[in-house]
Amino acid sequence: MNWDIIKWNWDNMKWKLQEKWWDLTDDEITEMEWSAEAMSWILQAKYGMTKEEVDDALIELSENLSD
């Protein structure tokens, strides 16, 4: 996952996160903006995902930021 690309396209990424995981709160989305670790930790804790599952999902989302 390229965090620089995600940060540069944060508005698009934020919407993609909310589309995929619709019950993320605004506070969680805001917290995610600050670091890849926070994003990974929140998704792991909230959805019971492994780090690898989170990484794969975020790579997929970040590859489609221009969609």
CORJO-V494929 format. One record per pair of residues at least 24 apart in sequence whose C-alpha atoms are under 10 Angstrom apart, sorted by the first residue. I is the first residue (numbers start at 1). GAP is how many residues later the second one is. D is the distance in whole Angstrom. If there is no record, write none. Layout:
i->I gap->GAP d->D
i->I gap->GAP d->D
This chain:
i->1 gap->35 d->9
i->1 gap->54 d->7
i->1 gap->55 d->8
i->1 gap->56 d->10
i->1 gap->57 d->7
i->1 gap->58 d->5
i->1 gap->59 d->9
i->1 gap->60 d->10
i->1 gap->61 d->7
i->1 gap->62 d->9
i->2 gap->34 d->9
i->2 gap->56 d->9
i->2 gap->57 d->8
i->2 gap->60 d->8
i->2 gap->61 d->9
i->3 gap->32 d->8
i->3 gap->33 d->7
i->3 gap->55 d->10
i->3 gap->56 d->10
i->3 gap->59 d->9
i->4 gap->32 d->10
i->5 gap->57 d->7
i->5 gap->58 d->9
i->5 gap->60 d->9
i->6 gap->27 d->9
i->6 gap->30 d->9
i->6 gap->52 d->9
i->6 gap->53 d->10
i->6 gap->55 d->9
i->6 gap->56 d->6
i->6 gap->57 d->9
i->6 gap->59 d->8
i->7 gap->26 d->7
i->7 gap->27 d->9
i->7 gap->28 d->9
i->7 gap->29 d->10
i->9 gap->53 d->9
i->9 gap->56 d->7
i->9 gap->57 d->9
i->10 gap->52 d->10
i->10 gap->55 d->9
i->11 gap->54 d->9
i->12 gap->49 d->10
i->12 gap->50 d->9
i->12 gap->52 d->9
i->12 gap->53 d->6
i->12 gap->54 d->8
i->12 gap->55 d->9
i->13 gap->45 d->9
i->13 gap->48 d->7
i->13 gap->49 d->7
i->13 gap->51 d->9
i->13 gap->52 d->6
i->13 gap->53 d->9
i->14 gap->51 d->10
i->15 gap->50 d->10
i->16 gap->42 d->10
i->16 gap->45 d->7
i->16 gap->46 d->9
i->16 gap->48 d->9
i->16 gap->49 d->8
i->16 gap->51 d->10
i->17 gap->40 d->10
i->17 gap->41 d->9
i->17 gap->44 d->8
i->17 gap->45 d->10
i->20 gap->37 d->9
i->20 gap->41 d->9
i->21 gap->25 d->10
i->21 gap->26 d->9
